[in-house]
Amino acid sequence: MAEPVPTVRELYDLSGKVALVTGSSRGIGLEIAEGLGEAGAHLVITARHEESLRQAEAALRQRGFDVLALTGSVAEPRDVERWLQATLERYGRIDILVNNAGVSWGAPTLEMPFERWRQVMATNLDGTWLLSQAVCRRMVEQGGGGRIINMGSIAGLAGGRPDELSAIGYSASKAGVLGLTRTLATHMAPHGILVNAICPGFFPTRMTQGILAQAEGVIAERTPLGRVGRSGELKGVAVFLAAPASSYITGQAIAVDGGTTA
């Protein structure tokens, strides 16, 4: 007799799951943490700055979510290990990792300082790898199964226009994240760990505020849907990739960009 097919509610239910979301004190990271909490997950949020992290923690707790807030940097191996140990001490396991923390540095390509290139790579690519490796090890120890969601960008899918985004280090780092996503997905598949990426287009965030102040009209005109992204349009994708609904999807990059890369 065939097994019963889960209902849609069951396919998106994260009750009891433990999710770690980096760079989640504001913007996209906080939105994704909210979405995972709304689906029932216990939340571990991280950020470098104590004040903004505590504000996010308070906001999430006010909504009734179970939250553990930890400061530190994804580019620092000792912080990564500390986060994982604190998560295990609190919840005993980890089921979902969202590698959202990221930085950028804008400069004309021929003038990009090497130290800024390295800073961007350290956070966006090295940090994603450090935490993914640590969490995957733990997931394997738990008996397998789990979800890794990496934050890519449409800047990692195509070269882009310098009048929209002149941040070659950021673009290169996000292309690296997508390569890491595909390779880690194939390597972790035997353990039941699914690894995917979300590639946002332009959304109003602290990182993009300068770009949108100068070029939002041009960007919107070049976007088939005729606008930049809005709050709430990313958390549903993250919940989908974290939930049973995406159980046969791994190694993929989902563009959420209003059709820009179509």
Legacy VTK file of the C-alpha trace (Angstrom):
# vtk DataFile Version 3.0
C-alpha trace
ASCII
DATASET POLYDATA
POINTS 262 float
0.000 0.000 0.000
1.375 3.403 -1.011
2.383 5.841 1.710
-0.044 8.743 2.201
0.859 11.912 0.351
1.606 14.787 2.750
-0.785 17.703 2.805
0.438 21.148 1.768
0.470 22.221 5.413
2.690 19.260 6.261
4.985 19.992 3.326
5.741 23.473 4.708
5.797 22.582 8.414
9.118 23.188 10.213
7.863 22.530 13.723
10.704 21.414 15.990
13.429 22.076 13.428
16.463 24.140 14.428
17.532 26.842 11.961
20.678 28.980 12.090
20.498 32.151 9.998
23.618 34.319 9.668
23.522 38.069 9.131
19.999 38.101 10.512
19.811 41.283 12.563
18.139 43.204 9.742
17.041 43.118 6.113
16.862 39.862 4.175
18.358 37.767 6.973
15.796 38.938 9.503
12.990 38.397 7.005
14.130 34.817 6.402
14.426 34.161 10.137
10.865 35.440 10.555
9.645 33.122 7.805
11.315 30.061 9.324
9.894 30.998 12.727
6.418 31.378 11.231
6.782 27.833 9.878
7.589 26.549 13.376
11.381 26.446 13.553
13.549 27.281 16.554
15.823 30.167 15.537
19.523 30.866 16.006
20.356 34.330 14.674
23.835 35.818 14.299
25.348 39.200 13.476
28.519 41.158 14.142
26.914 44.082 15.955
25.440 43.508 19.410
22.911 46.347 19.418
21.168 45.497 16.155
21.227 41.780 17.008
19.494 42.379 20.345
16.853 44.488 18.631
16.180 41.657 16.184
16.081 39.132 19.019
13.529 41.231 20.887
11.359 41.640 17.784
11.365 37.899 17.116
10.641 37.025 20.731
7.742 39.473 20.716
6.217 37.387 17.944
6.484 34.294 20.123
9.469 32.663 18.416
12.110 30.663 20.306
15.377 32.544 19.606
19.055 32.221 20.463
21.102 35.309 19.436
24.894 35.097 18.994
27.397 37.770 17.972
30.482 37.142 15.845
31.786 36.901 12.299
31.283 34.125 9.762
34.867 34.745 8.606
36.270 33.817 12.030
36.582 30.028 12.573
36.435 30.414 16.362
33.115 32.244 16.127
31.727 29.606 13.782
32.665 26.838 16.218
31.261 28.812 19.162
27.945 29.316 17.361
27.626 25.630 16.566
28.454 24.573 20.121
25.955 27.062 21.570
23.283 25.784 19.184
23.915 22.177 20.168
23.944 23.016 23.878
20.588 24.779 23.550
18.767 22.489 21.114
20.850 19.326 20.763
20.875 19.423 16.958
20.813 21.605 13.865
18.581 21.012 10.849
18.756 24.145 8.689
21.557 26.576 7.886
20.969 29.794 5.969
24.255 31.421 4.920
22.978 34.963 4.519
25.777 37.126 5.985
27.456 39.195 3.278
29.302 42.386 2.521
30.142 44.370 -0.589
32.523 47.096 -1.701
31.746 49.311 -4.640
34.519 50.689 -6.830
35.330 50.902 -10.545
36.877 47.587 -11.551
40.292 49.024 -12.378
40.391 50.792 -9.016
39.203 47.959 -6.721
41.590 47.797 -3.723
42.924 44.295 -3.125
42.312 44.526 0.626
38.611 45.199 -0.048
38.485 42.291 -2.504
39.855 40.013 0.223
37.436 41.403 2.817
34.459 40.601 0.597
35.759 37.116 -0.219
36.444 36.369 3.462
32.840 37.031 4.460
30.858 35.980 1.412
32.764 32.904 0.267
35.103 31.810 3.074
32.386 32.364 5.676
29.833 30.368 3.705
32.297 27.509 3.397
33.432 27.536 7.039
29.920 27.333 8.433
28.662 24.903 5.793
31.496 22.470 6.473
30.998 22.653 10.259
27.233 22.218 10.020
27.441 19.405 7.464
29.803 17.504 9.759
27.256 17.778 12.549
24.365 16.786 10.291
26.246 13.657 9.266
26.936 12.853 12.942
23.203 13.238 13.630
22.510 10.505 11.099
22.117 12.588 7.971
19.462 14.867 6.615
19.356 18.645 6.707
19.182 21.752 4.575
21.809 24.307 3.599
20.523 27.477 1.921
23.166 29.825 0.547
22.473 33.415 -0.359
23.707 33.985 -3.893
22.808 36.909 -6.140
21.959 37.569 -9.743
25.368 39.284 -9.701
26.822 35.768 -9.506
24.751 34.527 -12.446
25.771 37.129 -15.035
28.333 39.856 -15.534
25.923 42.712 -14.948
26.124 46.346 -15.966
28.617 48.710 -14.329
25.992 51.467 -14.220
23.889 49.195 -11.961
26.554 47.477 -9.859
30.307 48.062 -9.982
31.477 45.675 -7.268
33.517 42.994 -8.974
34.575 41.359 -5.709
30.954 40.924 -4.661
29.983 39.477 -8.039
32.938 37.069 -8.017
32.219 35.978 -4.457
28.599 35.196 -5.289
29.630 33.218 -8.366
31.899 31.275 -6.016
28.994 30.668 -3.643
27.004 29.145 -6.499
29.893 26.848 -7.433
30.212 25.836 -3.794
26.462 25.185 -3.647
26.489 22.809 -6.613
29.573 20.901 -5.471
28.491 20.606 -1.844
25.070 19.403 -3.016
26.550 16.487 -4.941
28.979 15.608 -2.149
26.346 15.727 0.607
23.534 14.013 -1.314
24.482 10.530 -0.001
23.896 11.899 3.503
20.475 13.329 2.663
21.684 16.918 3.056
20.162 19.211 0.435
22.092 22.324 -0.601
20.530 25.116 -2.648
20.930 28.845 -3.241
18.639 31.843 -3.515
19.730 34.539 -5.972
17.934 37.815 -5.272
17.777 40.666 -7.722
17.696 44.200 -6.354
15.878 44.528 -3.033
15.868 47.588 -0.746
18.490 46.767 1.913
21.225 48.618 3.718
23.712 47.231 1.171
21.751 48.430 -1.869
20.430 51.763 -0.603
23.148 53.784 -2.340
22.672 51.980 -5.663
18.886 52.288 -5.567
19.083 55.958 -4.647
20.930 56.588 -7.901
19.607 53.961 -10.286
16.322 52.432 -9.090
14.435 53.852 -12.054
16.892 52.365 -14.557
16.945 49.006 -12.753
13.144 48.859 -12.638
12.930 49.705 -16.350
15.283 46.800 -17.180
13.302 44.373 -14.985
10.409 42.592 -16.766
8.094 43.081 -13.760
8.980 46.778 -13.807
10.123 47.176 -10.196
12.677 46.104 -7.596
11.881 43.466 -4.979
9.690 44.060 -1.944
9.758 42.951 1.665
8.276 39.483 2.063
9.204 38.218 -1.401
12.186 36.139 -0.242
11.093 34.407 2.943
8.643 32.118 1.142
11.441 30.798 -1.071
13.626 30.166 1.966
10.848 28.287 3.769
10.245 26.193 0.642
13.918 25.205 0.439
14.025 24.429 4.170
10.807 22.398 4.231
9.767 18.900 3.085
8.177 20.524 0.011
11.624 20.695 -1.651
12.743 17.154 -0.789
13.818 16.342 -4.384
15.667 19.599 -5.079
19.392 20.044 -4.517
22.247 21.915 -6.175
19.949 24.572 -7.591
20.030 28.375 -7.675
16.597 30.025 -7.621
16.582 33.561 -8.985
14.108 35.913 -7.302
14.592 38.887 -9.584
11.378 39.938 -11.285
12.474 38.204 -14.483
15.801 40.015 -14.893
17.711 36.817 -15.728
14.908 35.291 -17.819
LINES 1 263
262 0 1 2 3 4 5 6 7 8 9 10 11 12 13 14 15 16 17 18 19 20 21 22 23 24 25 26 27 28 29 30 31 32 33 34 35 36 37 38 39 40 41 42 43 44 45 46 47 48 49 50 51 52 53 54 55 56 57 58 59 60 61 62 63 64 65 66 67 68 69 70 71 72 73 74 75 76 77 78 79 80 81 82 83 84 85 86 87 88 89 90 91 92 93 94 95 96 97 98 99 100 101 102 103 104 105 106 107 108 109 110 111 112 113 114 115 116 117 118 119 120 121 122 123 124 125 126 127 128 129 130 131 132 133 134 135 136 137 138 139 140 141 142 143 144 145 146 147 148 149 150 151 152 153 154 155 156 157 158 159 160 161 162 163 164 165 166 167 168 169 170 171 172 173 174 175 176 177 178 179 180 181 182 183 184 185 186 187 188 189 190 191 192 193 194 195 196 197 198 199 200 201 202 203 204 205 206 207 208 209 210 211 212 213 214 215 216 217 218 219 220 221 222 223 224 225 226 227 228 229 230 231 232 233 234 235 236 237 238 239 240 241 242 243 244 245 246 247 248 249 250 251 252 253 254 255 256 257 258 259 260 261
